């Protein structure tokens, strides 16, 4: 009978050590699984970040070319403004509008600036401050057009701002 008790004790001890080993394996499995899940989530985030970075690179790859075309657009504006006879500028206006439409399709947009608007240093560059009837800190006049490419400023609008009335 003693022998049966010893056998049961040995089986209990063996099953206890088996349970401890199984618990240790489960804990190790859970650690590996959690690590794998974190690595998988990190990889998914990396792929999304890379896709976003590539998309931005493609969007803004044409920025240098568009800046060159903006200079040509400025020349059209100067040519049209310098002509007194508006009848002679019809062809220039047509070409200029075609160029503006092409640039718009590539994501370029004008920065809208109106006299009396509050000066916005994020989209405008103040080149002069003058006394005028307008409120201080507002745009008196736009002297150079500004442009954004997909919402990012490529060239700020150049403006003259008001410092209020002179006393």
Backbone torsions as a table, in degrees:
resi	resn	phi	psi	omega
1	UNK	NA	-36.3	176.2
2	UNK	-59.5	-36.7	-178.4
3	UNK	-63.6	-38.4	179.1
4	UNK	-65.7	-38.7	178.9
5	UNK	-67.1	-41.2	178.5
6	UNK	-63.6	-39.7	179.3
7	UNK	-63.6	-43.2	178.8
8	UNK	-64.2	-40.5	178.4
9	UNK	-63.6	-41.2	179.4
10	UNK	-66.0	-39.7	178.1
11	UNK	-67.3	-41.4	177.4
12	UNK	-61.9	-43.7	179.8
13	UNK	-65.2	-41.8	-179.9
14	UNK	-66.2	-44.2	179.8
15	UNK	-67.8	-33.6	176.6
16	UNK	-65.0	-44.5	178.9
17	UNK	-67.6	-34.3	175.8
18	UNK	-63.7	-42.9	178.5
19	UNK	-64.3	-41.0	178.3
20	UNK	-62.8	-43.0	179.3
21	UNK	-66.2	-39.7	177.8
22	UNK	-64.3	-43.3	177.8
23	UNK	-61.4	-42.4	178.4
24	UNK	-62.8	-41.1	178.6
25	UNK	-65.5	-40.6	178.0
26	UNK	-63.6	-42.2	179.8
27	UNK	-63.8	-44.3	179.1
28	UNK	-64.1	-41.2	177.5
29	UNK	-59.5	-45.1	-179.8
30	UNK	-63.7	-39.3	177.6
31	UNK	-62.8	-45.6	178.3
32	UNK	-63.5	-41.2	-179.9
33	UNK	-64.2	-44.1	177.9
34	UNK	-62.4	-42.4	177.8
35	UNK	-61.9	-42.3	178.7
36	UNK	-64.2	-41.8	179.0
37	UNK	-63.0	-41.9	178.1
38	UNK	-63.7	-43.8	179.4
39	UNK	-62.6	-40.9	178.8
40	UNK	-64.0	-44.6	178.8
41	UNK	-64.2	-40.9	177.6
42	UNK	-61.9	-40.6	-179.9
43	UNK	-66.6	-41.0	178.1
44	UNK	-62.7	-44.2	177.8
45	UNK	-63.5	-39.9	178.0
46	UNK	-61.4	-44.7	179.4
47	UNK	-61.3	-41.6	178.9
48	UNK	-64.7	-43.8	179.3
49	UNK	-62.8	-42.0	178.7
50	UNK	-65.2	-41.5	178.3
51	UNK	-62.1	-41.9	178.0
52	UNK	-64.5	-41.5	-179.8
53	UNK	-64.8	-42.3	178.7
54	UNK	-66.2	-40.8	178.2
55	UNK	-61.2	-43.6	177.7
56	UNK	-64.9	-40.8	178.8
57	UNK	-61.4	-40.9	178.9
58	UNK	-69.1	-38.7	179.4
59	UNK	-62.0	-43.6	-171.7
60	UNK	-100.0	8.7	178.9
61	UNK	-65.2	-29.9	-177.8
62	UNK	-88.0	4.9	-173.2
63	UNK	-57.4	-44.2	-178.5
64	UNK	-63.9	-42.0	178.7
65	UNK	-65.0	-43.0	-179.3
66	UNK	-64.2	-35.1	177.6
67	UNK	-65.2	-37.3	175.9
68	UNK	-64.2	-40.7	179.9
69	UNK	-70.1	-30.2	175.8
70	UNK	-62.9	-39.2	177.8
71	UNK	-62.3	-38.5	177.3
72	UNK	-67.5	-39.7	177.0
73	UNK	-61.4	-40.2	175.8
74	UNK	-60.1	-39.8	179.0
75	UNK	-63.9	-38.6	175.9
76	UNK	-61.8	-44.8	179.3
77	UNK	-60.3	-43.4	179.1
78	UNK	-64.7	-42.0	-179.8
79	UNK	-62.9	-41.9	-179.0
80	UNK	-68.6	-42.3	180.0
81	UNK	-66.6	-31.1	-176.3
82	UNK	-80.2	-18.8	178.6
83	UNK	-79.8	131.0	176.9
84	UNK	-82.9	-35.4	-179.5
85	UNK	-86.3	106.3	-176.6
86	UNK	-69.7	-21.6	178.5
87	UNK	-64.7	-34.2	-178.8
88	UNK	-74.1	-17.1	-175.0
89	UNK	-93.6	1.7	-178.4
90	UNK	-58.2	-43.5	179.4
91	UNK	-64.0	-42.4	178.1
92	UNK	-62.8	-41.3	179.4
93	UNK	-63.3	-38.3	179.2
94	UNK	-65.3	-47.0	179.5
95	UNK	-64.2	-41.8	179.9
96	UNK	-63.0	-42.0	179.8
97	UNK	-67.3	-35.5	175.9
98	UNK	-64.4	-42.2	178.6
99	UNK	-64.6	-43.5	178.5
100	UNK	-61.6	-41.2	179.2
101	UNK	-65.6	-40.8	177.5
102	UNK	-62.8	-43.7	179.1
103	UNK	-65.1	-36.8	178.1
104	UNK	-62.3	-39.5	178.8
105	UNK	-65.0	-26.1	178.2
106	UNK	-91.0	11.5	173.7
107	UNK	95.9	4.2	-179.5
108	UNK	-87.1	133.5	178.2
109	UNK	-136.4	148.3	178.0
110	UNK	-73.9	147.3	172.2
111	UNK	-87.7	122.4	-177.4
112	UNK	-79.8	119.9	178.2
113	UNK	-132.3	127.8	178.6
114	UNK	-125.0	144.8	175.6
115	UNK	-56.8	134.3	-179.8
116	UNK	99.2	-15.4	176.3
117	UNK	-68.1	150.1	175.6
118	UNK	-67.6	137.8	179.8
119	UNK	-63.4	129.5	179.4
120	UNK	-117.4	103.6	-177.3
121	UNK	-66.2	-13.7	178.7
122	UNK	-76.1	-25.8	-177.4
123	UNK	-125.2	-5.7	-175.7
124	UNK	-129.7	151.4	177.1
125	UNK	-119.8	120.4	179.0
126	UNK	-81.8	120.8	179.8
127	UNK	-103.7	-13.4	-179.6
128	UNK	-161.3	153.2	175.8
129	UNK	-127.5	126.8	-177.4
130	UNK	-129.7	160.5	173.4
131	UNK	-79.7	133.5	178.7
132	UNK	-157.4	176.7	-179.2
133	UNK	-76.5	-11.6	179.9
134	UNK	-75.6	159.7	179.8
135	UNK	-63.7	148.9	176.8
136	UNK	-62.3	140.7	178.9
137	UNK	82.3	10.1	177.4
138	UNK	-109.4	161.7	179.9
139	UNK	-72.8	126.3	174.7
140	UNK	-89.2	-43.4	-177.0
141	UNK	-158.7	143.8	173.3
142	UNK	-93.2	126.3	-179.6
143	UNK	-111.2	-11.8	177.0
144	UNK	-150.4	130.3	-177.4
145	UNK	-70.7	146.3	176.7
146	UNK	-112.4	157.5	-177.2
147	UNK	-139.0	150.4	174.2
148	UNK	-121.2	145.9	174.4
149	UNK	-116.0	110.8	-176.2
150	UNK	50.3	43.9	175.7
151	UNK	86.7	-10.1	179.1
152	UNK	-99.3	132.0	-176.8
153	UNK	-67.1	122.1	176.2
154	UNK	-93.1	-41.7	176.6
155	UNK	-146.5	122.6	179.9
156	UNK	-70.4	151.5	175.1
157	UNK	-70.0	135.9	178.1
158	UNK	-94.2	125.7	-174.2
159	UNK	-133.8	158.3	169.4
160	UNK	-103.6	129.5	-178.7
161	UNK	-108.4	156.7	-177.8
162	UNK	-91.0	140.7	172.0
163	UNK	-110.4	18.7	178.0
164	UNK	90.8	-173.2	-178.6
165	UNK	-80.6	140.6	176.5
166	UNK	-76.8	139.8	179.5
167	UNK	-92.1	NA	NA
